[in-house]
Amino acid sequence: MNARKKRLLGVLSGIAAIVVATDAGAAPMAYVPNERSGTISIIDTATDKVVGEFEAGARPRGLALSRDGKLLYVSDQKADGLLIVDVVARRVVGQIELGDSPEGVSVSPDGKWVAAAVEETNIVALIDTATNQVAARIKVEGKNPEHAVFSPDGRWLYVSAELGSTIDVVDVSARKPVASISLGQRPRGIAFTPGGQVAYVACEVASVVFAVDVATKRPLASIKAGEATNGLVMRPDGKRVFVSNGRSGSVSAIDTTTNQVVATIPVGKRPWNMAITPDGRKLYVANGRSNSVSVIDAVENRRLTDIAVGELPWGVVIH
């Protein structure tokens, strides 16, 4: 091989290495369901700009990503179903019937199951991701279940109920509730510590966040944050849990060691559900009444910017 060809191959190899490195280091995307617009906005977390938007049902609310990030599972309140969205193609590729008024959605840690809270029938639907079929419809005691969240080991589902003051604990393998934990009125958001020892639950009417011992199923602490505590998200290192305060228009940062509020950050109107980047540095908050997403520095606890999205954003997921 002559010197010129060697130099050309070297240049091409260098370009290929840069492309691979760029792809490998690409920032995650944030996906935001806009209830009133019937769309999902896509935010590049590197630039905090909306880079796309696509239609997804008539009233998208809860959403979760498959483990590989290729599929979005979106509850559509109008269709009473779960939409399956191809993230690359940005289009709906399937739909699963759930029942009246589905809301919160989560994916199990192993990626084998999707759980969807179905409000009007008081059930949690458990969907097999290999077949996209409902494997179980689990009746819960709480009225109007809103969120169904897997514990980090996938053993439990914690289910909040808007019209009550308890959390249902569902044994996933047995597919039945095994406990009901009394907390404050109208429990909503749920977040677990990384090891799964403690679950945090935001109770909206009580405006209190409860820390619950997962082993004993008993409250450990009650934490007063802002007014109408709602969405919850845990920082990946487990040192902070963040709660949105719907009526206060703020997000509170709670130290999980002391269970004390250490910062309160103003955001938009009616902050709701949230997500955090995998590196734990940036928090994205859906502001339902401001039609925006606030971006928070989750280390320094300060607002960085606001991003305009569609009408009535419900939450955020990031991959």
Backbone as numpy.savetxt, mean C-alpha at the origin, in Angstrom:
# Nx Ny Nz CAx CAy CAz Cx Cy Cz
42.16 -10.66 -35.02 41.30 -9.47 -35.02 42.19 -8.22 -35.02
41.88 -7.27 -35.96 42.74 -6.09 -36.03 42.42 -5.10 -34.91
43.30 -4.10 -34.78 43.17 -3.14 -33.67 41.89 -2.35 -33.73
41.46 -2.00 -34.97 40.23 -1.19 -35.12 39.01 -1.95 -34.62
38.93 -3.24 -34.98 37.79 -4.05 -34.54 37.80 -4.21 -33.02
38.99 -4.37 -32.46 39.09 -4.51 -31.01 38.58 -3.25 -30.30
38.99 -2.08 -30.85 38.52 -0.82 -30.25 37.02 -0.69 -30.35
36.43 -1.08 -31.51 34.97 -1.00 -31.71 34.24 -1.90 -30.73
34.75 -3.14 -30.58 34.12 -4.07 -29.64 34.21 -3.54 -28.21
35.33 -2.90 -27.91 35.48 -2.33 -26.58 34.48 -1.24 -26.30
34.26 -0.37 -27.32 33.28 0.71 -27.19 31.88 0.15 -27.01
31.51 -0.85 -27.84 30.18 -1.45 -27.76 29.96 -2.13 -26.41
31.00 -2.81 -25.92 30.89 -3.45 -24.61 30.68 -2.43 -23.51
31.39 -1.29 -23.65 31.22 -0.23 -22.66 29.82 0.33 -22.66
29.27 0.55 -23.86 27.89 1.05 -23.97 26.91 0.07 -23.36
27.10 -1.21 -23.66 26.21 -2.24 -23.11 26.27 -2.26 -21.60
27.48 -2.09 -21.05 27.62 -2.08 -19.59 26.90 -0.90 -18.97
26.97 0.26 -19.65 26.28 1.45 -19.14 24.77 1.24 -19.15
24.24 0.65 -20.24 22.81 0.39 -20.34 22.34 -0.54 -19.24
23.11 -1.64 -19.03 22.74 -2.59 -17.98 22.78 -1.92 -16.62
23.82 -1.14 -16.36 23.94 -0.45 -15.07 22.80 0.52 -14.86
22.43 1.24 -15.95 21.33 2.20 -15.85 20.02 1.50 -15.53
19.76 0.37 -16.22 18.52 -0.37 -15.98 18.49 -0.92 -14.56
19.68 -1.45 -14.13 19.74 -2.05 -12.79 19.52 -1.00 -11.71
19.98 0.24 -11.98 19.87 1.27 -10.97 18.68 2.18 -11.15
17.77 1.81 -12.04 16.61 2.65 -12.31 15.77 2.82 -11.04
15.30 4.04 -10.83 14.47 4.31 -9.65 13.12 3.62 -9.79
12.52 3.23 -8.67 11.20 2.60 -8.74 10.12 3.57 -9.18
9.02 3.01 -9.65 7.86 3.79 -10.05 6.78 3.72 -8.97
6.05 4.81 -8.81 4.92 4.85 -7.89 3.63 4.86 -8.71
2.67 4.04 -8.29 1.38 3.94 -9.00 0.28 4.45 -8.08
-0.56 5.34 -8.62 -1.59 6.03 -7.83 -2.96 5.84 -8.47
-3.90 5.16 -7.79 -5.26 5.02 -8.33 -6.07 6.28 -8.04
-6.69 6.82 -9.08 -7.52 8.02 -8.95 -8.98 7.61 -9.08
-9.67 7.59 -7.93 -11.05 7.07 -7.89 -11.98 7.75 -8.87
-12.02 9.07 -8.83 -13.00 9.79 -9.63 -12.62 9.85 -11.10
-11.33 9.81 -11.40 -10.88 9.86 -12.79 -10.94 8.50 -13.47
-10.94 7.42 -12.67 -10.89 6.09 -13.26 -9.56 5.81 -13.93
-8.49 6.34 -13.35 -7.16 6.20 -13.95 -6.13 5.82 -12.90
-4.96 5.41 -13.38 -3.80 5.21 -12.52 -2.67 6.09 -13.05
-2.14 6.94 -12.18 -1.01 7.80 -12.53 0.29 7.07 -12.19
1.32 7.28 -13.01 2.63 6.68 -12.78 3.63 7.79 -12.50
4.31 7.68 -11.37 5.29 8.69 -10.95 6.68 8.06 -10.94
7.62 8.71 -11.59 9.02 8.31 -11.52 9.60 8.87 -10.22
10.01 7.99 -9.31 10.48 8.47 -8.01 11.87 9.12 -8.07
12.54 9.02 -9.21 13.82 9.71 -9.37 13.61 11.20 -9.61
12.58 11.52 -10.39 12.33 12.92 -10.76 11.11 13.50 -10.06
10.28 12.63 -9.47 9.01 13.03 -8.86 8.12 13.75 -9.88
8.08 13.21 -11.08 7.22 13.68 -12.16 6.29 12.56 -12.60
5.07 12.93 -13.01 4.16 11.96 -13.61 4.66 11.63 -15.01
4.91 10.36 -15.27 5.44 9.94 -16.57 4.43 9.15 -17.38
3.23 8.96 -16.85 2.20 8.26 -17.60 0.92 8.15 -16.81
-0.14 7.84 -17.52 -1.45 7.63 -16.90 -2.27 6.74 -17.82
-3.03 5.82 -17.24 -3.86 4.95 -18.07 -5.18 4.65 -17.35
-6.18 4.27 -18.12 -7.50 3.96 -17.57 -7.47 2.60 -16.88
-8.20 2.51 -15.76 -8.26 1.26 -15.00 -9.60 1.18 -14.28
-10.62 0.74 -14.99 -11.94 0.61 -14.39 -12.63 1.94 -14.22
-13.76 1.90 -13.49 -14.55 3.11 -13.29 -14.23 3.81 -11.97
-13.83 3.02 -10.96 -13.50 3.61 -9.66 -12.40 2.79 -8.98
-11.17 2.92 -9.43 -10.08 2.16 -8.82 -9.75 2.66 -7.42
-9.53 1.70 -6.51 -9.22 2.08 -5.13 -7.97 1.32 -4.65
-8.18 0.20 -3.97 -7.04 -0.54 -3.46 -6.20 -1.12 -4.59
-4.89 -1.19 -4.37 -4.03 -1.80 -5.37 -2.79 -2.38 -4.72
-2.24 -3.39 -5.39 -1.02 -4.05 -4.93 -0.28 -4.56 -6.16
1.03 -4.71 -6.03 1.87 -5.19 -7.12 2.27 -6.63 -6.90
2.36 -7.38 -8.00 2.91 -8.73 -7.92 4.36 -8.65 -7.47
4.89 -9.77 -6.99 6.26 -9.76 -6.46 7.29 -9.33 -7.50
7.05 -9.67 -8.78 8.00 -9.29 -9.83 7.72 -7.91 -10.41
6.66 -7.26 -9.93 6.34 -5.91 -10.38 5.73 -5.83 -11.76
5.36 -6.96 -12.35 4.83 -6.95 -13.71 3.31 -6.75 -13.76
2.63 -7.05 -12.65 1.17 -6.95 -12.62 0.72 -6.08 -11.46
-0.32 -5.31 -11.71 -1.02 -4.56 -10.68 -2.37 -5.22 -10.44
-2.71 -5.41 -9.17 -4.04 -5.89 -8.80 -4.81 -4.70 -8.24
-5.91 -4.34 -8.88 -6.64 -3.11 -8.55 -8.10 -3.43 -8.27
-8.60 -3.02 -7.12 -10.02 -3.20 -6.84 -10.81 -2.08 -7.52
-11.84 -2.47 -8.25 -12.72 -1.50 -8.94 -14.08 -1.54 -8.27
-14.40 -0.48 -7.54 -15.63 -0.45 -6.76 -16.87 -0.54 -7.64
-16.84 0.08 -8.80 -18.00 0.08 -9.69 -18.25 -1.30 -10.30
-17.18 -2.00 -10.63 -17.31 -3.31 -11.28 -17.41 -4.45 -10.28
-17.26 -4.13 -8.98 -17.27 -5.16 -7.94 -16.26 -6.26 -8.23
-15.09 -5.86 -8.74 -14.12 -6.86 -9.12 -12.69 -6.41 -8.91
-11.78 -7.35 -9.15 -10.35 -7.10 -9.08 -9.81 -7.08 -10.50
-9.24 -5.95 -10.89 -8.64 -5.82 -12.21 -7.18 -6.28 -12.16
-6.76 -6.97 -13.20 -5.37 -7.37 -13.34 -4.78 -6.53 -14.47
-3.76 -5.74 -14.14 -3.20 -4.77 -15.07 -1.77 -5.16 -15.43
-1.48 -5.22 -16.74 -0.11 -5.41 -17.22 0.60 -4.07 -17.09
1.63 -4.01 -16.24 2.31 -2.75 -15.96 3.05 -2.21 -17.19
3.67 -3.10 -17.95 4.43 -2.67 -19.13 3.49 -2.17 -20.22
2.44 -2.95 -20.51 1.48 -2.57 -21.55 0.53 -1.48 -21.09
0.43 -1.31 -19.76 -0.46 -0.30 -19.17 -1.91 -0.51 -19.60
-2.36 -1.73 -19.45 -3.76 -2.04 -19.80 -4.26 -3.20 -18.95
-5.59 -3.24 -18.79 -6.24 -4.31 -18.04 -6.23 -5.58 -18.87
-5.72 -6.68 -18.29 -5.64 -7.95 -19.01 -6.53 -9.03 -18.39
-7.19 -8.71 -17.28 -8.08 -9.68 -16.65 -8.92 -9.05 -15.57
-9.98 -9.75 -15.17 -10.86 -9.26 -14.12 -11.43 -10.43 -13.35
-11.50 -10.29 -12.02 -12.01 -11.34 -11.14 -13.16 -10.78 -10.34
-14.29 -11.47 -10.33 -15.46 -11.00 -9.58 -15.21 -11.19 -8.09
-15.50 -10.13 -7.31 -15.25 -10.18 -5.88 -16.51 -10.05 -5.03
-17.43 -9.19 -5.42 -18.59 -8.88 -4.60 -18.72 -7.38 -4.43
-19.73 -6.95 -3.69 -20.06 -5.53 -3.59 -19.00 -4.72 -2.86
-18.47 -3.69 -3.54 -17.60 -2.68 -2.98 -16.28 -3.22 -2.43
-15.42 -3.74 -3.30 -14.09 -4.15 -2.86 -13.21 -2.93 -2.57
-12.27 -3.10 -1.65 -11.43 -1.95 -1.30 -9.97 -2.35 -1.18
-9.42 -2.49 0.03 -7.99 -2.72 0.18 -7.52 -4.05 -0.40
-6.32 -4.02 -1.00 -5.73 -5.20 -1.65 -4.30 -5.35 -1.16
-3.85 -6.59 -0.95 -2.45 -6.84 -0.62 -2.02 -8.17 -1.22
-0.70 -8.32 -1.41 -0.12 -9.54 -1.95 0.70 -10.20 -0.85
0.61 -11.53 -0.75 1.36 -12.26 0.27 2.86 -12.16 0.02
3.67 -12.30 1.06 5.12 -12.18 0.91 5.72 -13.13 -0.12
5.13 -14.31 -0.30 5.64 -15.26 -1.29 5.04 -15.04 -2.67
4.12 -14.08 -2.78 3.51 -13.77 -4.07 2.44 -14.73 -4.54
2.08 -15.70 -3.73 1.12 -16.72 -4.18 -0.34 -16.31 -4.02
-0.58 -15.31 -3.17 -1.96 -14.94 -2.87 -2.18 -13.44 -2.95
-3.38 -13.07 -3.37 -3.86 -11.70 -3.26 -5.05 -11.72 -2.32
-5.05 -10.81 -1.35 -6.19 -10.66 -0.46 -6.90 -9.36 -0.76
-8.22 -9.42 -0.85 -9.02 -8.22 -1.13 -10.15 -8.12 -0.12
-10.25 -6.97 0.55 -11.35 -6.73 1.48 -12.58 -6.31 0.69
-13.71 -6.95 0.97 -14.95 -6.66 0.26 -15.97 -6.15 1.27
-16.28 -4.87 1.18 -17.01 -4.18 2.24 -18.43 -4.70 2.49
-19.25 -4.70 1.46 -20.69 -4.93 1.67 -21.02 -6.36 2.08
-20.17 -7.32 1.72 -20.43 -8.72 2.08 -19.62 -9.17 3.28
-18.80 -8.27 3.84 -18.00 -8.57 5.04 -17.12 -9.81 4.86
-16.42 -9.85 3.75 -15.53 -10.97 3.49 -14.15 -10.47 3.07
-13.19 -11.39 3.14 -11.90 -11.21 2.49 -11.78 -12.30 1.43
-11.59 -11.87 0.19 -11.40 -12.82 -0.90 -9.92 -13.15 -1.01
-9.61 -14.44 -1.10 -8.23 -14.90 -1.24 -8.09 -15.46 -2.66
-7.23 -14.82 -3.45 -7.09 -15.17 -4.87 -5.74 -15.84 -5.11
-5.77 -16.97 -5.81 -4.57 -17.70 -6.19 -3.95 -17.00 -7.41
-2.74 -16.49 -7.28 -2.13 -15.74 -8.38 -1.68 -16.65 -9.53
-1.59 -17.95 -9.29 -1.21 -18.87 -10.36 -2.37 -19.11 -11.32
-3.60 -19.09 -10.78 -4.78 -19.38 -11.60 -5.69 -18.17 -11.79
-5.46 -17.12 -11.00 -6.34 -15.94 -10.99 -7.79 -16.33 -10.69
-7.94 -17.26 -9.76 -9.24 -17.70 -9.30 -9.36 -17.44 -7.80
-10.60 -17.16 -7.35 -10.85 -16.98 -5.92 -10.80 -18.36 -5.26
-9.85 -18.54 -4.35 -9.68 -19.82 -3.67 -10.53 -19.90 -2.40
-10.84 -18.73 -1.82 -11.65 -18.72 -0.59 -12.30 -17.36 -0.41
-13.48 -17.38 0.18 -14.16 -16.15 0.60 -14.36 -16.27 2.10
-13.56 -15.54 2.85 -13.47 -15.70 4.30 -14.35 -14.65 4.98
-15.35 -15.12 5.68 -16.25 -14.22 6.40 -15.56 -13.70 7.65
-15.63 -12.37 7.85 -15.03 -11.76 9.04 -16.13 -11.14 9.90
-15.80 -10.92 11.17 -16.79 -10.35 12.09 -16.97 -8.86 11.91
-15.88 -8.15 11.62 -15.95 -6.70 11.47 -16.80 -6.28 10.29
-17.55 -5.22 10.45 -18.42 -4.74 9.40 -17.67 -3.77 8.47
-17.91 -3.94 7.19 -17.25 -3.10 6.16 -15.72 -3.19 6.23
-15.17 -4.38 6.00 -13.71 -4.50 6.00 -13.08 -3.62 4.93
-12.02 -2.90 5.32 -11.38 -1.98 4.38 -10.00 -2.45 3.93
-9.17 -2.89 4.87 -7.84 -3.37 4.52 -7.68 -4.81 5.00
-6.98 -5.61 4.20 -6.59 -6.96 4.59 -5.10 -7.07 4.29
-4.28 -7.13 5.34 -2.83 -7.01 5.19 -2.15 -8.26 5.73
-1.26 -8.85 4.92 -0.51 -10.03 5.33 0.59 -9.67 6.33
0.80 -10.54 7.31 1.97 -10.41 8.17 3.21 -10.76 7.35
4.40 -10.30 7.77 5.61 -10.54 6.98 5.92 -12.01 6.72
5.47 -12.91 7.60 5.70 -14.35 7.36 4.57 -14.99 6.56
3.54 -14.21 6.22 2.43 -14.72 5.43 1.45 -15.60 6.18
1.65 -15.73 7.49 0.79 -16.62 8.27 -0.57 -16.00 8.57
-0.58 -14.69 8.81 -1.80 -14.02 9.25 -2.25 -12.96 8.26
-3.54 -12.71 8.26 -4.12 -11.53 7.63 -4.77 -10.72 8.73
-4.40 -9.45 8.83 -5.08 -8.54 9.74 -6.08 -7.75 8.90
-7.33 -7.72 9.35 -8.42 -7.13 8.58 -9.08 -6.03 9.40
-9.06 -4.80 8.88 -9.70 -3.67 9.57 -11.14 -3.53 9.10
-11.97 -2.95 9.96 -13.39 -2.79 9.64 -13.83 -1.37 9.96
-14.37 -0.69 8.95 -14.77 0.71 9.13 -15.88 0.89 10.14
-16.84 -0.04 10.18 -18.01 0.13 11.04 -17.88 -0.70 12.31
-16.78 -0.51 13.01 -16.57 -1.26 14.24 -15.37 -0.73 14.98
-14.87 -1.53 15.93 -13.71 -1.12 16.72 -12.76 -2.28 16.94
-12.79 -3.25 16.03 -11.94 -4.44 16.18 -11.16 -4.74 14.90
-10.10 -5.51 15.09 -9.33 -6.08 13.99 -9.54 -7.58 13.99
-9.89 -8.14 12.84 -9.99 -9.60 12.72 -8.63 -10.16 12.34
-8.23 -11.25 12.98 -7.01 -11.96 12.64 -7.39 -13.25 11.93
-6.96 -13.39 10.68 -7.30 -14.55 9.87 -6.09 -15.45 9.73
-6.28 -16.74 10.02 -5.25 -17.74 9.77 -5.31 -18.08 8.28
-4.24 -17.73 7.54 -4.28 -17.86 6.08 -4.38 -19.31 5.65
-3.61 -20.21 6.26 -3.64 -21.61 5.85 -4.97 -22.27 6.20
-5.53 -21.92 7.37 -6.83 -22.47 7.77 -7.99 -21.77 7.08
-7.71 -20.56 6.57 -8.71 -19.75 5.87 -9.93 -19.46 6.74
-9.63 -19.00 7.96 -10.72 -18.62 8.86 -10.19 -17.66 9.92
-11.08 -16.79 10.45 -10.68 -15.91 11.55 -10.42 -16.71 12.81
-9.37 -16.32 13.55 -9.04 -17.03 14.78 -9.05 -16.10 15.99
-9.17 -14.79 15.74 -9.20 -13.84 16.86 -9.79 -12.52 16.40
-10.29 -11.77 17.38 -10.78 -10.41 17.15 -10.18 -9.53 18.24
-9.46 -8.48 17.84 -8.74 -7.62 18.79 -9.48 -6.29 18.93
-9.89 -5.97 20.13 -10.61 -4.72 20.38 -9.63 -3.55 20.45
-9.91 -2.52 19.64 -9.07 -1.32 19.61 -9.98 -0.10 19.66
-9.65 0.95 18.90 -10.49 2.14 18.86 -11.50 2.06 17.72
-12.39 3.04 17.68 -13.44 3.04 16.68 -12.91 3.33 15.28
-13.38 2.58 14.33 -13.09 2.67 12.91 -11.61 2.43 12.57
-11.12 1.22 12.82 -9.75 0.90 12.42 -9.63 0.89 10.90
-8.50 1.40 10.40 -8.30 1.49 8.95 -6.92 0.96 8.58
-5.91 1.82 8.46 -4.61 1.37 8.00 -3.92 0.42 8.96
-3.09 -0.49 8.38 -2.37 -1.51 9.14 -0.94 -1.59 8.60
0.04 -1.70 9.50 1.43 -1.89 9.07 2.15 -2.74 10.11
2.96 -3.68 9.64 3.74 -4.55 10.52 5.20 -4.11 10.58
5.84 -4.35 11.73 7.28 -4.22 11.79 7.90 -5.29 10.90
9.13 -5.09 10.40 9.72 -6.04 9.45 9.76 -7.48 9.94
10.00 -7.68 11.23 10.03 -9.03 11.77 8.66 -9.61 12.08
7.64 -8.76 12.01 6.28 -9.23 12.23 5.87 -9.35 13.68
6.68 -8.84 14.62 6.32 -8.97 16.04 5.21 -8.01 16.45
5.14 -6.84 15.79 4.17 -5.81 16.17 3.41 -5.34 14.94
2.10 -5.16 15.11 1.27 -4.56 14.07 0.77 -3.22 14.57
0.84 -2.21 13.72 0.29 -0.88 14.04 -1.03 -0.72 13.29
-2.03 -0.19 13.99 -3.37 -0.03 13.44 -3.84 1.39 13.71
-4.25 2.11 12.65 -4.77 3.46 12.79 -6.28 3.41 12.93
-6.80 4.03 13.98 -8.25 4.08 14.20 -8.72 5.51 13.95
-9.55 5.67 12.92 -9.86 7.00 12.41 -10.71 7.84 13.36
-11.80 7.30 13.82 -12.69 8.08 14.68 -12.01 8.37 16.03
-11.29 7.40 16.54 -10.58 7.59 17.81 -9.36 8.49 17.67
-8.86 8.64 16.42 -7.64 9.42 16.16 -6.47 8.91 17.00
-6.33 7.61 17.02 -5.29 6.94 17.79 -4.68 5.83 16.95
-3.36 5.64 17.09 -2.67 4.50 16.49 -2.36 3.51 17.62
-2.73 2.25 17.41 -2.45 1.21 18.40 -1.30 0.33 17.92
-0.40 0.00 18.85 0.63 -1.01 18.61 0.12 -2.32 19.21
0.09 -3.38 18.40 -0.47 -4.65 18.83 0.61 -5.73 18.82
0.71 -6.46 19.93 1.63 -7.59 20.01 1.03 -8.75 19.20
1.72 -9.16 18.15 1.17 -10.19 17.25 1.10 -11.54 17.95
2.05 -11.86 18.81 2.06 -13.15 19.49 0.89 -13.29 20.47
0.65 -12.25 21.26 -0.41 -12.33 22.28 -1.74 -11.77 21.79
-1.68 -11.05 20.65 -2.88 -10.40 20.10 -3.49 -9.40 21.08
-2.60 -8.68 21.78 -3.03 -7.66 22.73 -2.37 -6.33 22.42
-3.08 -5.21 22.65 -2.48 -3.89 22.45 -1.31 -3.66 23.40
-0.24 -3.10 22.87 0.93 -2.74 23.67 0.93 -1.26 24.04
0.42 -0.44 23.12 0.46 1.00 23.33 -0.60 1.67 22.47
-1.05 2.84 22.91 -1.93 3.69 22.11 -1.23 5.01 21.91
-1.21 5.50 20.69 -0.41 6.68 20.33 -1.33 7.72 19.72
-1.39 8.87 20.34 -2.20 9.97 19.83 -1.41 10.70 18.75
-1.95 10.73 17.53 -1.31 11.46 16.44 -2.17 12.65 16.09
-2.48 12.87 14.80 -3.36 13.96 14.41 -4.82 13.54 14.40
-5.66 14.35 13.78 -7.09 14.06 13.72 -7.41 13.16 12.54
-8.20 12.12 12.82 -8.65 11.16 11.80 -7.48 10.39 11.21
-6.77 9.67 12.09 -5.65 8.83 11.64 -6.17 7.76 10.68
-5.37 7.51 9.64 -5.92 6.69 8.55 -4.91 5.71 7.98
-4.13 6.15 6.98 -3.18 5.24 6.34 -1.93 5.05 7.17
-1.30 3.89 7.02 -0.06 3.58 7.74 0.95 2.95 6.79
2.22 3.28 7.01 3.29 2.60 6.28 4.51 2.54 7.18
5.22 1.41 7.10 6.40 1.18 7.91 7.65 1.46 7.09
8.62 2.17 7.69 9.91 2.32 7.03 10.59 0.95 7.01
11.29 0.60 5.93 11.87 -0.75 5.82 12.78 -1.15 6.97
13.44 -0.18 7.62 14.31 -0.52 8.74 13.53 -0.73 10.04
12.21 -0.48 10.00 11.36 -0.71 11.16 11.47 0.31 12.27
12.28 1.37 12.07 12.49 2.36 13.13 11.41 3.43 13.19
10.68 3.61 12.09 9.62 4.61 12.04 8.38 4.00 11.36
7.22 4.36 11.87 5.98 4.08 11.17 5.29 5.43 10.94
4.75 5.62 9.77 4.12 6.89 9.40 2.61 6.71 9.31
1.88 7.71 9.79 0.42 7.67 9.76 -0.10 8.97 9.15
-1.07 8.85 8.24 -1.71 10.03 7.68 -2.85 10.47 8.59
-2.99 11.78 8.74 -4.04 12.37 9.58 -5.00 13.12 8.65
-6.12 12.46 8.33 -7.01 12.98 7.30 -7.56 14.36 7.57
-7.99 14.60 8.79 -8.60 15.89 9.09 -7.55 16.96 9.36
-6.38 16.57 9.79 -5.32 17.53 10.09 -4.52 17.93 8.86
-4.62 17.14 7.79 -3.82 17.43 6.61 -2.33 17.27 6.87
-1.98 16.18 7.57 -0.58 15.98 7.94 -0.25 14.50 8.00
1.05 14.23 8.13 1.56 12.87 8.37 2.41 12.92 9.62
2.19 11.98 10.53 2.99 11.89 11.75 3.98 10.74 11.64
5.21 10.99 12.11 6.25 9.96 12.17 6.33 9.46 13.60
6.22 8.15 13.78 6.23 7.54 15.12 7.49 6.70 15.28
8.21 6.92 16.36 9.37 6.11 16.70 8.86 4.78 17.25
9.22 3.66 16.61 8.69 2.37 17.02 9.37 1.81 18.27
10.45 2.44 18.69 11.09 2.01 19.94 10.37 2.60 21.15
10.01 3.87 21.03 9.35 4.55 22.16 7.84 4.67 21.98
7.36 4.42 20.75 5.95 4.63 20.41 5.50 6.05 20.70
6.37 6.99 20.34 6.07 8.41 20.49 6.14 9.08 19.11
5.29 10.09 18.91 5.36 10.89 17.69 6.60 11.78 17.76
7.44 11.70 16.73 8.69 12.48 16.73 8.66 13.61 15.70
7.68 13.60 14.81 7.56 14.68 13.83 6.17 14.65 13.22
5.70 15.83 12.82 4.44 15.96 12.08 4.70 16.84 10.87
4.36 16.30 9.70 4.70 16.96 8.43 3.41 17.37 7.73
3.22 18.65 7.41 2.02 19.07 6.68 2.05 18.56 5.25
0.88 18.12 4.76 0.75 17.66 3.37 -0.50 18.30 2.77
-1.16 17.60 1.84 -2.36 18.16 1.22 -3.62 17.87 2.01
-4.76 18.10 1.39 -6.05 17.88 2.04 -6.45 16.40 1.96
-6.93 15.91 3.07 -7.42 14.52 3.20 -6.36 13.49 2.78
-5.18 13.52 3.42 -4.19 12.48 3.13 -4.75 11.11 3.51
-4.45 10.15 2.67 -5.07 8.84 2.81 -3.99 7.77 2.90
-3.94 6.89 1.90 -2.99 5.78 1.95 -1.65 6.18 1.34
-0.59 5.45 1.73 0.77 5.88 1.43 1.64 4.68 1.02
2.83 5.00 0.50 3.85 3.98 0.22 5.21 4.60 0.38
6.21 3.75 0.61 7.58 4.22 0.83 8.51 3.51 -0.14
9.55 4.19 -0.57 10.50 3.58 -1.50 11.25 2.45 -0.80
11.75 1.47 -1.56 12.44 0.32 -0.95 13.65 0.71 -0.09
14.29 1.83 -0.42 15.44 2.26 0.38 15.02 3.04 1.63
13.72 3.27 1.78 13.20 3.93 2.97 13.42 5.43 3.03
13.83 6.04 1.92 14.19 7.46 1.96 13.02 8.40 1.62
12.07 7.94 0.80 10.99 8.84 0.35 9.63 8.20 0.56
8.73 9.00 1.11 7.37 8.58 1.39 6.42 9.32 0.46
5.46 8.59 -0.14 4.51 9.17 -1.08 3.11 9.04 -0.48
2.42 10.18 -0.37 1.13 10.27 0.33 0.05 10.74 -0.63
-1.02 9.95 -0.78 -2.14 10.35 -1.63 -3.03 11.32 -0.88
-3.20 12.53 -1.44 -4.07 13.56 -0.85 -5.39 13.58 -1.61
-6.41 12.90 -1.03 -7.66 12.70 -1.74 -8.36 13.97 -2.16
-8.35 15.01 -1.31 -9.08 16.23 -1.62 -8.23 17.29 -2.31
-6.95 17.04 -2.44 -6.08 17.98 -3.15 -5.72 17.49 -4.54
-6.14 16.24 -4.87 -5.79 15.64 -6.17 -4.28 15.68 -6.40
-3.56 15.30 -5.35 -2.10 15.37 -5.42 -1.48 14.26 -4.59
-0.18 14.10 -4.79 0.64 13.22 -3.96 1.76 14.05 -3.36
1.87 14.02 -2.04 2.98 14.71 -1.37 4.15 13.75 -1.21
5.34 14.27 -1.44 6.57 13.48 -1.28 7.29 13.98 -0.03
7.61 13.04 0.86 8.24 13.36 2.14 9.60 12.70 2.22
10.58 13.44 2.70 11.87 12.86 3.06 11.64 12.06 4.34
11.71 10.73 4.24 11.36 9.87 5.36 12.50 9.70 6.36
13.65 10.32 6.09 14.76 10.31 7.04 14.77 11.60 7.84
14.63 12.74 7.13 14.64 14.05 7.79 13.23 14.53 8.17
12.20 13.79 7.76 10.82 14.11 8.12 10.41 15.51 7.65
10.56 15.75 6.35 10.13 17.04 5.80 9.54 16.82 4.40
8.59 17.68 4.05 7.96 17.57 2.73 8.90 18.11 1.67
9.02 17.36 0.58 9.90 17.75 -0.52 9.14 18.44 -1.65
7.99 17.90 -2.02 7.24 18.48 -3.14 5.83 17.89 -3.16
4.98 18.46 -4.00 3.64 17.93 -4.27 3.51 17.67 -5.77
2.86 16.58 -6.12 2.71 16.17 -7.51 1.23 16.09 -7.85
0.80 16.81 -8.87 -0.60 16.75 -9.30 -0.87 15.41 -9.99
-1.97 14.75 -9.59 -2.38 13.49 -10.23 -3.85 13.63 -10.66
-4.59 12.53 -10.71 -5.98 12.59 -11.10 -6.89 12.98 -9.94
-8.19 12.82 -10.15 -9.15 13.22 -9.13 -9.35 12.13 -8.08
-9.28 12.53 -6.82 -9.52 11.69 -5.65 -8.55 10.49 -5.61
-7.25 10.75 -5.49 -6.30 9.64 -5.36 -6.53 8.89 -4.04
-6.50 7.56 -4.12 -6.84 6.70 -2.97 -5.62 6.21 -2.21
-4.53 5.99 -2.93 -3.34 5.45 -2.29 -2.17 5.40 -3.24
-1.12 4.68 -2.85 0.10 4.57 -3.64 0.71 3.19 -3.43
1.26 2.59 -4.50 2.17 1.45 -4.35 3.42 1.75 -5.14
4.53 1.17 -4.72 5.83 1.47 -5.34 6.58 0.19 -5.66
7.18 0.17 -6.84 8.06 -0.95 -7.22 9.11 -0.43 -8.18
